[in-house]
Amino acid sequence: MDWLAGAWAVFRKDLRTELRSRYAVNALGMFVLSALLLVLFAVGQTSVSTRIQSALLWIVVLFSASIGLGRSFVSEEERGTVLLLQLNTRASMVFAGKLLFTLLLVVGLTTVAVGVFLVLLGVSVRSPGLLLATLALGALGLSGATTLLAALIARAARRGPLLPVLLLPILTPLLISVVSATRKAFLGLPPVEAADELLTLTGFAGTTITAAFLLFDYVWQD
């Protein structure tokens, strides 16, 4: 119970800070809308395949995440609250709270991006259950990778461009799987037809979060 209370306290602190500053929300919102409008103007009235549609959607989501999700640990360094957290909470509590906060942002990001994308491009989803499962597993894997990398780059001297550079190669298996599963959802295939992609996403999310929990203590203390 003490561990859960500590993780929840970290999550609430980050949430209150974000509600006051709205840095991540504004950055994510502006980037998503700008990227989607650019996609709309580029595609125009041209009919594109479902593979291209799913790829464009996830490119917008992943690039938006790499731009707007790295502030959680950076803000701790800037405000000088790292030592306070280290003295009063365990590293696993900090990671769990930050992971939950990042997951909240990613879920909001994907919800907005998918909703606007489907409306602007007039895309119909014939298998919504498969799409929801893909979005959930993709958001979980993206959150796990982003949280650990954000902690790594927070203490770097030039941390601005580091998160996209480090994040995108790691997310290559996730990107391939979510694009394929989203395409099958657009086509209306049953979830069993995307079993390989969903299994890959589950394994990626589980491996990433487990490895992050094991490594975060060294990242946080050193």
C-alpha positions in Angstrom: 0.0 0.0 0.0 2.9 2.4 0.8 4.4 1.7 -2.7 1.1 2.3 -4.4 0.6 5.5 -2.4 4.1 6.8 -3.4 3.5 6.0 -7.1 0.1 7.7 -7.0 1.6 10.7 -5.4 4.2 11.1 -8.2 1.5 10.7 -10.8 -0.7 13.4 -9.1 2.2 15.8 -8.8 3.0 15.5 -12.5 -0.7 15.8 -13.4 -1.1 19.0 -11.3 2.1 20.4 -12.8 0.9 19.7 -16.3 -2.6 21.2 -15.6 -0.9 24.4 -14.5 1.6 24.7 -17.3 -0.1 22.7 -20.1 3.3 22.4 -21.8 2.9 18.8 -23.0 -0.8 19.1 -23.9 -0.2 22.2 -26.0 2.9 20.8 -27.7 1.2 17.5 -28.5 -2.0 19.2 -29.6 -0.3 21.7 -31.9 1.9 19.1 -33.5 -0.9 16.6 -34.1 -3.2 19.1 -35.7 -0.4 20.6 -37.8 0.8 17.2 -39.0 -2.7 16.0 -39.8 -3.6 19.1 -41.7 -0.3 18.6 -43.7 -1.3 15.0 -44.4 -4.8 16.2 -45.5 -3.4 18.8 -47.9 -0.8 16.3 -49.3 -3.4 13.5 -49.9 -6.1 15.8 -51.1 -8.8 14.0 -53.1 -6.4 11.2 -54.0 -7.5 7.7 -53.0 -4.8 6.0 -50.9 -4.5 2.4 -49.8 -5.2 1.3 -46.3 -1.5 0.5 -45.8 -0.6 4.1 -46.5 -3.5 5.4 -44.3 -2.3 3.3 -41.3 1.3 4.3 -41.9 0.5 8.0 -42.0 -1.6 7.7 -38.8 1.1 6.1 -36.8 3.9 8.3 -38.1 1.9 11.3 -36.8 1.4 9.6 -33.4 5.0 8.5 -33.0 6.6 11.8 -34.0 4.2 13.7 -31.8 5.1 11.5 -28.9 8.8 12.0 -29.5 8.4 15.8 -29.5 6.1 16.2 -26.5 6.7 13.4 -24.0 10.2 14.1 -22.8 9.5 16.9 -20.3 8.5 14.8 -17.3 12.0 14.2 -16.0 13.5 17.3 -17.6 11.2 19.5 -15.5 12.4 17.7 -12.3 16.0 18.6 -13.2 15.0 22.2 -14.0 13.1 22.7 -10.8 15.7 20.9 -8.7 13.2 18.4 -7.3 15.2 15.3 -8.2 17.0 15.0 -4.9 13.7 15.5 -3.0 12.2 12.6 -4.9 15.2 10.4 -4.4 15.1 11.0 -0.6 11.4 10.4 -0.1 10.5 7.8 -2.7 11.9 4.6 -4.1 13.0 4.5 -7.7 10.2 2.1 -8.7 7.6 4.4 -7.3 8.9 7.3 -9.4 9.0 5.1 -12.5 5.5 3.8 -11.9 4.1 7.3 -11.4 5.9 8.7 -14.4 4.8 5.7 -16.5 1.1 6.2 -15.5 1.3 9.9 -16.4 3.0 9.2 -19.7 0.4 6.6 -20.5 -2.4 9.1 -19.8 -0.8 11.6 -22.3 -0.3 8.9 -24.9 -3.9 7.7 -24.6 -5.1 11.3 -25.0 -2.7 11.8 -27.9 -3.8 8.7 -29.8 -7.5 9.3 -29.1 -7.3 12.8 -30.6 -5.0 11.8 -33.5 -7.1 8.8 -34.5 -10.4 10.7 -34.2 -9.2 13.7 -36.2 -7.5 11.4 -38.8 -10.6 9.4 -39.4 -12.8 12.5 -39.8 -10.4 14.5 -42.0 -9.6 11.6 -44.4 -13.0 9.9 -44.3 -11.5 6.6 -43.2 -14.0 3.9 -42.1 -13.0 1.4 -39.4 -14.6 -2.0 -40.2 -13.1 -3.8 -37.2 -13.2 -1.3 -34.2 -12.4 -4.0 -31.7 -9.1 -4.8 -33.4 -8.3 -1.1 -33.7 -8.9 -0.5 -30.0 -6.7 -3.4 -29.0 -4.0 -2.1 -31.3 -4.2 1.4 -29.9 -4.1 0.2 -26.3 -1.1 -2.1 -26.8 0.7 0.5 -28.9 0.1 3.2 -26.3 1.4 0.9 -23.6 4.6 0.0 -25.4 5.2 3.6 -26.4 4.8 4.8 -22.9 7.2 2.3 -21.4 10.0 3.1 -23.9 9.4 6.9 -23.6 9.5 6.9 -19.8 12.9 5.2 -19.5 14.5 7.2 -22.3 13.2 10.5 -20.9 14.9 9.6 -17.6 18.2 8.8 -19.5 18.3 12.1 -21.4 17.1 14.4 -18.6 20.7 14.8 -17.3 22.3 15.3 -20.8 23.7 18.7 -21.6 21.9 18.8 -25.0 18.8 16.9 -24.4 16.4 18.6 -26.8 16.8 16.4 -29.9 18.0 13.2 -28.1 14.6 11.7 -27.4 13.5 11.4 -31.1 16.9 10.1 -32.1 16.9 7.4 -29.4 13.2 6.6 -29.4 12.5 5.9 -33.1 15.0 3.1 -33.7 13.8 1.3 -30.5 10.2 1.6 -31.7 10.7 0.0 -35.1 9.2 -3.4 -34.1 6.2 -1.5 -32.6 5.7 0.7 -35.6 5.7 -2.3 -38.0 3.2 -4.2 -35.9 0.8 -1.3 -35.3 0.8 -0.3 -38.9 0.0 -3.8 -40.0 -2.7 -4.3 -37.3 -4.3 -0.9 -38.0 -4.5 -1.8 -41.8 -6.3 -5.0 -41.0 -8.7 -3.1 -38.7 -9.5 -0.7 -41.6 -10.1 -3.6 -43.9 -12.5 -5.2 -41.4 -10.5 -8.4 -40.8 -11.3 -10.2 -37.5 -8.8 -9.9 -34.6 -7.6 -13.5 -35.1 -6.1 -12.4 -38.5 -3.9 -9.9 -36.6 -2.9 -12.4 -33.9 0.8 -12.2 -34.8 0.8 -8.4 -34.6 -1.1 -8.3 -31.3 1.3 -10.9 -29.8 4.3 -8.8 -31.0 2.8 -5.7 -29.4 2.1 -7.5 -26.1 5.6 -8.9 -26.0 7.1 -5.5 -26.9 5.2 -3.7 -24.1 5.9 -6.4 -21.5 9.6 -6.6 -22.3 10.0 -2.8 -22.5 8.2 -2.1 -19.2 9.9 -5.0 -17.4 13.4 -4.0 -18.6 12.6 -0.4 -17.6 11.6 -1.4 -14.1 14.8 -3.4 -13.7 17.1 -0.6 -15.1 15.4 2.4 -13.7 17.0 2.2 -10.3 20.5 2.6 -11.8 19.3 5.4 -14.1 17.6 7.3 -11.3 20.3 7.0 -8.7 23.3 7.5 -11.0 
